[in-house]
């Protein structure tokens, strides 16, 4: 009976471990997919720098682009521009982007009716100046969209994948070592004999003899 109980316990333990192993086989790929999907969303996100709007017309705006992770890598950028005639139907409009050395990075000039195109390119971390010139009665909306993490898309996917695999293998190694240690410790313990819940009486021992009430109905008969 005792061996059957221990065998049942062992079978239940092995079943639980097998079920946990199968769950892990499913969870780790799911975690890898979720992490990389999140990073893809972060890398593709953009940070807007408002240059001009309808209520705040500024001819010269300074933009500071900070380095990401301390690395001077180019960042994808899109300069969104629109000119609107508030009180006129035509006029001169132009914009220029200059870097810290005053070199022209991008520029455009034309008429209001031409429709200013957006500009897209790559910008290094640093200080930039956006110059906007419009005739009276024309307002402008300008937003510089920066994708600071896009240049690290591949590195991010690689780093997250390596970290997840390291955690997965570490978890398996710790579980195996821990299981081996517990099994070894349990094997080194001496097996304790199973105790009976009943305590046998030992006849002839004074401390084990049962006292009999001499005044009760089961007293020893009186001699004749």
ABEGO torsion letter per residue (X at the ends): XAAAAAAAAAAAAAAAAAAAAAAAAAAAAAAAAAAAAAAAAAAABBBBBBABBAABBBABBBBBBBBBGGBBBBBBBBBBBBBBBAABABEBBBBBBBBAAGBBABBBBEBAAAEBBBBBBBBBBEBBBBBBBBBBGBBBBBBBBBBAAAAAAAAAAAAAAAAAAAAAAAAAAAAAAAAAAAAAAAAABBBBBBBBABBBBBBGBAAABBBBBAABAABBBBBX
